[in-house]
Amino acid sequence: MGGSGGAGSTSASTSSSNSTNSSSSANTTTGVGPATSSSSGDPAATSSSSGGATTGVGGGDASTSASTGTGGTEPEEKFVGNITTSGAVRDGFAKYWNQITPENEGKWGSVESSRGNKNWSSLDRTYKYAQDNKIIFKHHVFVWGSQQPSWVGSLSPDEQKKAVRSWMEEFCKRYPDTKYIDVVNEPPPHTTPSYTAGLGGNGASGWDWIVNSFKWAREFCPNAILILNDYNNIEYENEHRHFKDIAKKVIEAGAPVDALGAQAHDAFKINTNTVKGYIDSLAELGKPVYITEYDIGEANDNRQKQIMEEQFTMFWNHPKIPGITLWGYIVGKTWRNGTGLQQENGTMRPAMQWLMDFLDRGG
């Protein structure tokens, strides 16, 4: 999930570690050129900027036939998905979305808060819903520096390795049709797992713990598309460069990274052409780029719709983006204020109505 920004500048990104309603909405920056971000560890952090966006052009179907080489193959048609709401799948979810990600239920700390006692019940329900409704199941997340079991950090490196491998292996056996996995989420400096020693530490590549995480995920989930996921990597120059450097190094060191993930929580604040430029840059590594946690923190209905039209159209038409996941849609139930798209009673905000019309869904 999204988190705090790096050092240096004009906007602050907030963490979506929990499904709490924190933080206020912000206006969109449409200035030309790369932006930088300022660090904030407070989930109630706010962001501010100025400017306006032009509306984008709607479009029909877009598709991609990109292949990852190893692991699973990309879908022939782009997916547009969303997450669970307060730990459950809302009635009618599949009417709007053809991919689902558990917001918090798939995090290791939620499954195994007590060592050796794994509670799969919430994941079971979401996975079964995906299977029953023939929509894509995406897992979030294997390795992360947040919402992980508190007990794992105190183990010896050998015991940490066993625990991580057990977590991955049991997941993959239980959910064999998982299509996508966020293998490592928010690498340093955003978050650092307390058990990197058990994953191999820094090693020769500087990121051996990431390399091994992907190798183990491939070992246990050979058919899944494995994603390196982060926030601010298509919004801010310094963070984009850092993420791209990590990705390049781990890929060169043999990590079976199939795709790169851009959470895109702050994209709504940034000029759409700037965002596109960063996506193009990530794609230079030869991997598809997934938009993994998109939301628009804008309380003004018309403004949210305007941003959705412009940015989503760009995502949809981009040849290197095989899928887009939005991070919540029910007003009052999303992690950040202003990002909801549909009222509890089913009434859609204009941005949601536009999106459903664009996708020919929800009728």
ABEGO torsion letter per residue (X at the ends): XBBBBBBGBABBBBBAABABBBEBBBBBBABBEBBBBBBBABAABBBBBBEBBBBBBBBBBBBBABBAGBEBBBBABBBBBBBBBGGBBBBGAAAABABBBBAAAABAAAABABBGBBBAAAAAAAAAAAAAAGBBBBBOBABBABGBBAAAAABBAAAAAAAAAAAAAAAAAABAABABBBABBGBOAABBBAAAAAAGEAEAAGAAAAAAAAAAAAAABAABBBBBBBBGAAABAAAAAAAAAAAAAAAAAGBBBABBBBAGAAAAABBAAAAAAAAAAAAAAGBBBBBAABBBBBABAAAAAAAAAAAAAAAAABAABABBBBBEABBGABABBGABABBAAGBBBAAAAAAAAAAGBGX
